[in-house]
Amino acid sequence: MRPCYIAAEDYGKQVSRAFQIAQEGQHQEYVIQGPEAITQHEAAERFVKAYPTKKLVTLTVPSSLIRLGQLFSAQADYGWHITKALNGYPEVFEAQQTWTDLGVPQTTVERFADSASMQG
């Protein structure tokens, strides 16, 4: 399964709601997941397609080049490892109780692209 990214705005709303419903001395723990499972590459492609105000393109760097870059750059090393971990993690949907208690995240990649174009 792919990662279920969540927008900061949706996350903030859920945290705020959790504080509103918290009971004194009550332990609360929630699984946080966004509205859909999507890889980083899929997210980038959909963002570019949905971004309405500028012509954007998605560039994909071959993994062999990133692996070579690991030898010279801590950032490339981190990028390689985090991408491999995120795309290989067997994430399953576990946030139904969170969504019931705190609300369903509303921000899709397309909605985020539209709001980002209005800000810049």
C-alpha positions as CSV (number, residue, x, y, z in Angstrom):
1,M,0.0,0.0,0.0
2,R,1.1,3.6,-0.6
3,P,1.4,6.4,2.0
4,C,-1.7,8.3,3.0
5,Y,-0.3,11.8,3.2
6,I,-2.3,14.5,5.1
7,A,-2.3,18.2,4.5
8,A,-1.1,20.4,7.4
9,E,-4.5,22.2,7.3
10,D,-6.4,19.0,7.8
11,Y,-4.0,17.8,10.5
12,G,-4.3,21.1,12.3
13,K,-8.1,20.7,12.3
14,Q,-7.9,17.2,13.7
15,V,-5.5,18.3,16.5
16,S,-7.7,21.2,17.4
17,R,-10.8,18.9,17.5
18,A,-8.9,16.4,19.7
19,F,-8.2,19.2,22.2
20,Q,-11.8,20.3,22.1
21,I,-13.1,16.8,23.0
22,A,-10.3,15.8,25.4
23,Q,-11.5,14.8,28.9
24,E,-9.3,15.5,31.9
25,G,-7.0,12.6,32.5
26,Q,-8.2,10.7,29.5
27,H,-5.6,9.1,27.3
28,Q,-6.1,9.9,23.6
29,E,-4.2,8.3,20.7
30,Y,-5.2,8.7,17.1
31,V,-3.9,7.3,13.8
32,I,-3.4,10.2,11.4
33,Q,-3.8,9.4,7.7
34,G,-4.9,11.5,4.7
35,P,-7.8,10.9,2.4
36,E,-6.0,8.7,-0.1
37,A,-3.0,6.4,-0.6
38,I,-0.6,7.9,-3.1
39,T,3.2,7.7,-3.9
40,Q,5.4,10.8,-4.0
41,H,5.6,10.5,-7.8
42,E,1.9,10.1,-8.3
43,A,1.3,13.2,-6.0
44,A,3.8,15.2,-8.0
45,E,2.2,14.3,-11.4
46,R,-1.3,15.1,-10.1
47,F,-0.1,18.4,-8.6
48,V,1.5,19.4,-11.9
49,K,-1.7,18.5,-13.8
50,A,-4.0,20.3,-11.4
51,Y,-1.9,23.5,-10.9
52,P,-3.9,26.1,-12.8
53,T,-1.8,29.2,-13.0
54,K,1.6,28.1,-14.3
55,K,3.0,25.5,-16.6
56,L,4.8,23.0,-14.4
57,V,6.6,19.8,-15.3
58,T,7.6,16.7,-13.3
59,L,11.2,15.6,-13.6
60,T,12.2,12.1,-12.5
61,V,15.8,11.5,-11.5
62,P,17.0,7.9,-12.2
63,S,17.5,6.1,-8.9
64,S,21.0,5.2,-10.0
65,L,21.9,8.9,-10.1
66,I,20.4,9.4,-6.6
67,R,22.4,6.4,-5.3
68,L,25.6,7.9,-6.7
69,G,24.7,11.2,-5.1
70,Q,24.6,9.5,-1.8
71,L,28.4,9.4,-1.8
72,F,28.6,13.2,-2.0
73,S,25.5,14.6,-0.4
74,A,23.8,13.9,2.9
75,Q,20.6,15.3,1.4
76,A,20.7,12.8,-1.5
77,D,21.4,10.0,1.0
78,Y,18.4,11.1,3.1
79,G,16.2,11.5,0.0
80,W,17.1,8.0,-1.1
81,H,16.4,6.4,2.2
82,I,13.2,8.3,3.0
83,T,11.7,7.6,-0.5
84,K,12.6,4.0,-0.2
85,A,11.0,3.7,3.2
86,L,7.8,5.7,2.4
87,N,7.2,3.8,-0.9
88,G,8.0,0.4,0.7
89,Y,6.1,0.8,3.9
90,P,3.0,-1.5,4.0
91,E,0.6,1.2,5.2
92,V,-3.0,0.0,5.8
93,F,-5.9,2.2,6.5
94,E,-6.3,2.5,10.3
95,A,-7.8,6.0,10.7
96,Q,-11.6,5.3,10.7
97,Q,-11.9,6.1,14.5
98,T,-9.8,9.2,14.0
99,W,-12.1,10.3,11.2
100,T,-15.2,9.6,13.2
101,D,-13.9,11.5,16.3
102,L,-11.9,14.3,14.6
103,G,-13.3,14.7,11.1
104,V,-12.4,13.4,7.6
105,P,-9.4,15.1,5.9
106,Q,-10.7,17.0,2.9
107,T,-7.5,18.1,1.1
108,T,-6.7,16.1,-2.1
109,V,-3.7,16.8,-4.2
110,E,-5.8,18.7,-6.7
111,R,-7.4,20.8,-4.0
112,F,-3.9,21.6,-2.6
113,A,-2.6,22.6,-6.0
114,D,-5.5,24.9,-6.5
115,S,-5.0,26.6,-3.1
116,A,-1.2,26.8,-3.7
117,S,-1.7,28.6,-7.0
118,M,-3.8,31.3,-5.3
119,Q,-1.1,31.9,-2.7
120,G,1.8,32.4,-5.1
